[in-house]
Amino acid sequence: MKIAVLRERFEGESRVAATPETIAKYIALGAEVAVEKGAGEASRLSDDDFQQAGATIGATAAATLKGADIVLCVRRPAADELGGVNKGALLVGALDPYGNEQDVAALAKAGVAAMSMEFMPRITRAQVMDILSSQANLAGYQAVIEASKVFDRAMPMMMTAAGTVRPAKAFVMGAGVAGLQAIATAKRLGAVVSATDVRAAAGEQVESLGAKFIMTEALKDASGTGGYARELTKDEQAAQAELVAGHISKQDIVVTTALIPGRPAPKLVTKAMVESMAPGSVIVDLAAERGGNVELTQPGKVITHDGVTIIGYTNLAGHIPTTASQLYARNLLAFITTLIDAKEKKLAVNWDDELVKATVLTRDGAVVHSAFAAPKTDTAGDTEAKPAPAKKPAAKKPATRKPSAGKATASQTSASKTATAPKADAGQAPEAKPAPRKTAARKPAAKAAAAEAGPQADASATAPAAKAAAAEKPAAKKPAARKPAAKKPAARKPAANKPAAPEGGDK
Ligand code: NAD
């Protein structure tokens, strides 16, 4: 039984689907593992590391794939890149099938059994295999790190001989996996953090992290099925827009993560709201690959509007590839382990297992997943009802796959949430109340810090801070001096281990 690990060809993809740790475990399960030369380079995993774990290094993709029973990948390879694998070989990765139905059909034609990890059910048994969670968690963390790089002030309250500097205010919109990690990270960096979500249950989680939960009476609970949010009604959207408009103008850093299964990302931050923020503020839009929560977001790009930087990276987990690969590889190992008979040292897929049924897209030359399979026609000509194939809105494809002809796709955080075709106007916020006018300057640092640190202050906060009321003063009362224009954010030196990104663009 041979497992092949490919070097990723998708532009800017820095992760790899196996690590020396997981390779050693595959070998213990009776597999031989071949890794394509250079596959781990961008994650700081050398060919030597893989060899020491027991893998062989394939000089080319073809050499690596020859005779493979399982192919592990991060992004979906093109069907014509899979020549030489055994008939019926498993292809396992974040295959991002929505909007890429032709590529899925080509995989079927190539005779591989393609398994899309994004479709892993969110059940207890499969938590260890949940790539959406492992990568969203890292993306939430990285969003705050990226914001801090661009933000030209300190995050924590600084009490120095030269005076006190107030802590940054961070606002997280959407408190799911990514949002909660963004809250925790911003807290650790010393920011005063608030967050909002439309699921009431999220409020408790936000508060347990020491952040303030922002919610209106009009928006009591918009929980949908499976722990996800439902789309808001027009009235609810208006109430939320009013809430956000009143809050966002006072924030320094905003991280948006709001998603609704099967819909485009809801637009939560209008142009007017961005313009209400002080120059130097930073927004990181984690929903960029689904169109963005921010009206001005350009997927894959960093832009500045009116002094506010808007980061629209679409693969934030890929910005910390070493950790992202480590967790992703473990997710895959956990799943592959269920597909192998360790005693017999061979593949033993139980096609009736719910994890397999949920993830398998193609098998025996056909597309078999219910969301993509062509409707069956019986002898009488009737058609069996199937769920409508979902399409991702075209505009959300930020990058171009190189060098294959495959389309650029969203990263693996999206596919399982797009099970129905989006309506043209879905997720659009109604006309928001005009955002409060921008009052660029802040409260005098020391007082503001004490007043706002409140119960959220970190260990460096002082007693007066803890006693002070946490309530924020309306922006309009703040002094009007505008901070100097924010630094241009775009060009940053890529880290040595990271592939170069186009200026201002995503990696
Ligand atoms: P997600 O990526 O679908 O959405 C992110 C967040 O955006 C959600 O919290 C959602 O409520 C919120 N949101 C949607 N519309 C919004 C709006 N208009 N304004 C503000 N916020 C909005 O969510 P997720 O991170 O995948 O998590 C969804 C749920 O699934 C959570 O309850 C999470 O705890 C749960 N979960 C369960 C498992 C498991 O059981 N294995 C794994 C991961 C997550």
Residues whose N, C-alpha, C, O or C-beta is under 5 A from the ligand:
A	BS01	NAD	R122 I123 Q127 S133 M173 G174 A175 G176 V177 A178 T196 D197 V198 R199 G226 G227 Y228 A229 T257 A258 L259 I260 P266
